[in-house]
Amino acid sequence: MIVSFIPELADGMPALSSGVERELQHAHEAAKQVYVIWTPKKEPSVFITQTANKIFRSPQEAMNYFEKQYEYKNGR
């Protein structure tokens, strides 16, 4: 599993490098679960949306999702 946090820069652009995009692609190709926490207002590119299993708009949204997944798998 990989979880990548992409913050928004002061100019409103995503703080995203080609290295991060490549790491997400590599994880996707290796059949890993790929999750992205995308906080910029600008929509993510297809390079992100096509490799991510799920995109969250905040760290809290991601935490809520993973907590529910954990509770489900543990019968809680």
Secondary structure, DSSP 8 states (H G I E B T S, - for coil): -EEEEE-B-TTS-B---HHHHHHHHHHHHTT--EEEEE-SSS---HHHHTT-SEEESSHHHHHHHHHHHHHHHTT-
